[in-house]
Amino acid sequence: MMSFRARILALLASFGEQAFWTISTSGNVVGSLTFESGKWRLSWFDNADRRLVEYAGPVTGDLDALTEALSNRLGARVSFDAVIG
């Protein structure tokens, strides 16, 4: 089930707002998640683990599901921090 925060951010994004989150693991920012013009996009930085970079699953407004999927894939906790949302 999506957390309240994730539902609010997804709701804002559904109204055409821009949204931007950083993606962190082990205290390091390794990528970003953006929502713009109705599309979600993951972007990875050079220091991102290959297991994350190769993620090919769904990217939607369900941040809890994406957090779980990426954390399971990596074998370590992945977190999202809203910068704009």
SEGUGU-469064 format. One record per residue (C-alpha): residue in one letter; x, y, z. Coordinates in nm, 2 decimals. Example, Ala and Ser with C-alpha at 12.3 -4.5 7.8 and 13.67 -1.06 7.14 Angstrom:
<site r="A" X="1.23" Y="-0.45" Z="0.78"/>
<site r="S" X="1.37" Y="-0.11" Z="0.71"/>
// end
This chain:
<site r="M" X="0.00" Y="0.00" Z="0.00"/>
<site r="M" X="0.13" Y="0.35" Z="-0.09"/>
<site r="S" X="0.22" Y="0.58" Z="0.20"/>
<site r="F" X="0.03" Y="0.90" Z="0.25"/>
<site r="R" X="0.33" Y="1.10" Z="0.13"/>
<site r="A" X="0.37" Y="0.89" Z="-0.18"/>
<site r="R" X="0.00" Y="0.93" Z="-0.26"/>
<site r="I" X="0.01" Y="1.31" Z="-0.23"/>
<site r="L" X="0.32" Y="1.34" Z="-0.45"/>
<site r="A" X="0.16" Y="1.11" Z="-0.71"/>
<site r="L" X="-0.16" Y="1.31" Z="-0.70"/>
<site r="L" X="0.03" Y="1.63" Z="-0.75"/>
<site r="A" X="0.21" Y="1.48" Z="-1.04"/>
<site r="S" X="-0.12" Y="1.35" Z="-1.19"/>
<site r="F" X="-0.24" Y="1.71" Z="-1.22"/>
<site r="G" X="0.05" Y="1.79" Z="-1.45"/>
<site r="E" X="0.29" Y="1.93" Z="-1.19"/>
<site r="Q" X="0.65" Y="1.87" Z="-1.23"/>
<site r="A" X="0.81" Y="1.65" Z="-0.96"/>
<site r="F" X="1.17" Y="1.56" Z="-0.88"/>
<site r="W" X="1.31" Y="1.31" Z="-0.63"/>
<site r="T" X="1.67" Y="1.21" Z="-0.56"/>
<site r="I" X="1.74" Y="0.84" Z="-0.51"/>
<site r="S" X="1.97" Y="0.74" Z="-0.23"/>
<site r="T" X="2.13" Y="0.42" Z="-0.09"/>
<site r="S" X="2.38" Y="0.38" Z="0.19"/>
<site r="G" X="2.39" Y="0.76" Z="0.23"/>
<site r="N" X="2.48" Y="0.83" Z="-0.14"/>
<site r="V" X="2.27" Y="0.99" Z="-0.40"/>
<site r="V" X="2.28" Y="0.76" Z="-0.70"/>
<site r="G" X="2.00" Y="0.88" Z="-0.92"/>
<site r="S" X="1.68" Y="1.07" Z="-0.97"/>
<site r="L" X="1.32" Y="1.02" Z="-1.05"/>
<site r="T" X="1.13" Y="1.29" Z="-1.25"/>
<site r="F" X="0.78" Y="1.34" Z="-1.36"/>
<site r="E" X="0.73" Y="1.59" Z="-1.64"/>
<site r="S" X="0.48" Y="1.62" Z="-1.92"/>
<site r="G" X="0.29" Y="1.32" Z="-1.79"/>
<site r="K" X="0.60" Y="1.09" Z="-1.80"/>
<site r="W" X="0.80" Y="0.93" Z="-1.53"/>
<site r="R" X="1.18" Y="0.88" Z="-1.58"/>
<site r="L" X="1.46" Y="0.73" Z="-1.38"/>
<site r="S" X="1.81" Y="0.86" Z="-1.43"/>
<site r="W" X="2.12" Y="0.71" Z="-1.28"/>
<site r="F" X="2.44" Y="0.88" Z="-1.18"/>
<site r="D" X="2.79" Y="0.73" Z="-1.25"/>
<site r="N" X="2.81" Y="0.60" Z="-0.90"/>
<site r="A" X="2.48" Y="0.40" Z="-0.92"/>
<site r="D" X="2.51" Y="0.02" Z="-0.88"/>
<site r="R" X="2.46" Y="-0.17" Z="-1.20"/>
<site r="R" X="2.17" Y="-0.36" Z="-1.05"/>
<site r="L" X="1.98" Y="-0.04" Z="-1.03"/>
<site r="V" X="2.08" Y="0.09" Z="-1.36"/>
<site r="E" X="1.96" Y="-0.22" Z="-1.53"/>
<site r="Y" X="1.61" Y="-0.20" Z="-1.37"/>
<site r="A" X="1.35" Y="-0.24" Z="-1.64"/>
<site r="G" X="1.04" Y="-0.27" Z="-1.44"/>
<site r="P" X="0.75" Y="-0.02" Z="-1.42"/>
<site r="V" X="0.80" Y="0.34" Z="-1.32"/>
<site r="T" X="0.48" Y="0.50" Z="-1.20"/>
<site r="G" X="0.36" Y="0.73" Z="-0.92"/>
<site r="D" X="0.36" Y="0.44" Z="-0.68"/>
<site r="L" X="0.68" Y="0.53" Z="-0.50"/>
<site r="D" X="0.64" Y="0.27" Z="-0.23"/>
<site r="A" X="0.63" Y="-0.01" Z="-0.49"/>
<site r="L" X="0.93" Y="0.14" Z="-0.67"/>
<site r="T" X="1.12" Y="0.17" Z="-0.35"/>
<site r="E" X="1.05" Y="-0.19" Z="-0.27"/>
<site r="A" X="1.14" Y="-0.31" Z="-0.62"/>
<site r="L" X="1.47" Y="-0.12" Z="-0.63"/>
<site r="S" X="1.56" Y="-0.22" Z="-0.27"/>
<site r="N" X="1.49" Y="-0.59" Z="-0.34"/>
<site r="R" X="1.69" Y="-0.57" Z="-0.66"/>
<site r="L" X="1.99" Y="-0.41" Z="-0.49"/>
<site r="G" X="1.96" Y="-0.61" Z="-0.16"/>
<site r="A" X="1.99" Y="-0.28" Z="0.03"/>
<site r="R" X="1.75" Y="0.00" Z="0.12"/>
<site r="V" X="1.68" Y="0.26" Z="-0.15"/>
<site r="S" X="1.50" Y="0.58" Z="-0.06"/>
<site r="F" X="1.35" Y="0.87" Z="-0.24"/>
<site r="D" X="1.37" Y="1.23" Z="-0.12"/>
<site r="A" X="1.14" Y="1.49" Z="-0.28"/>
<site r="V" X="1.31" Y="1.80" Z="-0.41"/>
<site r="I" X="1.01" Y="1.93" Z="-0.61"/>
<site r="G" X="0.68" Y="1.78" Z="-0.56"/>
// end
